[in-house]
Amino acid sequence: MSSSLHEEYYELLWRAVKFGLSEVRSGCVDAKTLEGECVKSRGYRSFVEMPLYIRLLCASSAVIAELMCDYFSVIADYVASNGLDRDGLCQELREADLLLVVISSTLAEEAAEYKIHDSVYEAFQNAVSNIRGLSKSLCPDDHN
């Protein structure tokens, strides 16, 4: 992960919103299946036919799933090193945390603008909050 991780993932998020979830290339997320399920479960024929807010929610799911693969890989490396690179771990987690905040705020803005009250959106925001909690427990000095 790089120092501009949040920018890279944020750009990926909007490419996925515009062009479809196949933009999220990953071994962790089957983007084609996820996109198909997002479309089917909401009764649309194609991804681009769905309203922006729903595409954003589906794309956010794919991007955050990909981020989580990277996130847990960094944690695994930290554990494997017997905790020797805590600064490196916390730097990576700070970047991931920033991206989660940006995605969460973007979704909140869209929900407010379109007056959307969606239980999936609320569950998604709760999941993001829980993921951010992991960073707080691993790097408490960052959150004082």
C-alpha positions in Angstrom: 0.0 0.0 0.0 1.2 3.4 -0.7 1.1 6.8 0.9 -1.7 7.9 -1.5 -3.7 4.7 -0.8 -6.9 6.6 -0.1 -6.6 8.6 -3.3 -6.0 5.5 -5.4 -9.0 3.6 -3.9 -11.2 6.7 -4.1 -10.4 7.0 -7.8 -11.2 3.3 -8.2 -14.5 3.8 -6.4 -15.7 6.4 -8.9 -14.4 4.4 -11.9 -16.4 1.5 -10.6 -19.5 3.7 -10.1 -19.2 4.9 -13.7 -18.0 1.8 -15.6 -19.1 -1.1 -13.4 -17.6 -3.3 -10.7 -15.2 -5.0 -13.2 -13.0 -2.0 -12.5 -12.2 -3.6 -9.1 -9.7 -6.2 -10.1 -9.0 -8.5 -7.3 -8.4 -12.0 -6.1 -10.6 -11.3 -3.1 -13.8 -10.0 -4.7 -15.6 -11.6 -7.6 -16.7 -8.2 -9.0 -18.8 -9.8 -11.8 -20.9 -11.8 -9.3 -21.2 -8.9 -6.9 -22.3 -6.6 -9.7 -24.9 -9.1 -10.9 -26.3 -9.6 -7.4 -26.5 -5.8 -6.9 -28.4 -5.4 -10.1 -30.7 -8.5 -9.6 -31.6 -7.8 -6.0 -32.7 -4.3 -6.9 -34.7 -5.3 -9.9 -32.7 -3.5 -12.6 -31.4 -4.9 -15.9 -27.9 -3.4 -15.8 -25.5 -1.7 -13.4 -25.5 1.6 -15.3 -29.3 1.7 -15.2 -29.3 1.9 -11.4 -29.5 5.2 -9.7 -26.1 6.8 -8.7 -26.6 6.2 -5.0 -27.2 2.4 -5.5 -24.2 2.1 -7.8 -22.1 4.0 -5.2 -23.2 1.7 -2.5 -22.4 -1.4 -4.6 -19.1 0.0 -5.7 -18.2 1.0 -2.1 -18.8 -2.7 -1.1 -16.4 -3.9 -3.8 -13.7 -1.3 -3.0 -13.9 -1.9 0.7 -13.8 -5.7 0.3 -10.6 -5.2 -1.8 -9.2 -2.8 0.8 -9.9 -5.3 3.5 -7.7 -7.9 1.7 -4.9 -5.4 1.8 -5.7 -4.3 5.3 -5.5 -7.9 6.7 -2.5 -8.7 4.7 -0.7 -5.8 6.4 -1.9 -7.1 9.8 -0.7 -10.6 8.9 2.8 -9.2 8.0 2.9 -7.4 11.3 2.0 -10.5 13.3 4.6 -12.5 11.3 7.3 -10.0 12.1 6.4 -10.5 15.8 5.3 -6.9 16.1 8.6 -5.4 15.0 7.1 -2.9 12.5 4.3 -1.2 14.5 5.0 2.2 12.9 4.7 0.7 9.4 1.5 -1.1 10.4 0.0 2.0 11.9 0.9 4.1 8.8 -0.9 1.6 6.5 -3.9 1.5 8.9 -4.0 5.3 9.0 -4.3 5.4 5.2 -7.0 2.7 5.2 -8.8 4.6 7.9 -8.7 7.8 5.9 -10.2 6.0 2.9 -13.0 4.5 5.0 -13.8 8.0 6.4 -13.9 9.4 2.8 -16.2 6.6 1.5 -18.4 6.8 4.5 -18.8 10.6 4.2 -19.4 10.4 0.4 -22.2 7.8 1.0 -23.7 10.0 3.8 -23.7 13.1 1.5 -25.5 11.1 -1.3 -28.0 9.7 1.2 -28.8 13.2 2.5 -29.0 14.7 -1.0 -31.4 12.1 -2.3 -33.2 11.7 1.1 -32.4 8.0 1.2 -33.3 5.9 4.2 -31.9 2.5 3.4 -31.2 -0.3 5.9 -28.4 -1.6 3.7 -26.8 1.8 3.8 -27.1 1.9 7.6 -25.6 -1.7 7.9 -22.8 -0.6 5.6 -22.0 2.4 7.7 -22.0 0.2 10.9 -19.6 -2.2 9.3 -17.2 0.7 8.3 -17.4 1.9 11.9 -16.5 -1.6 13.2 -13.6 -1.9 10.8 -12.3 1.5 11.9 -12.5 0.3 15.5 -9.9 -2.4 14.6 -7.4 0.3 13.6 -8.1 2.1 16.9 -7.3 -1.0 18.9 -4.1 -1.8 17.1 -2.8 1.8 17.0 -4.3 3.6 20.0 -1.7 6.4 19.9 -3.2 7.5 16.6 -6.6 8.0 18.2 -5.9 10.0 21.4 
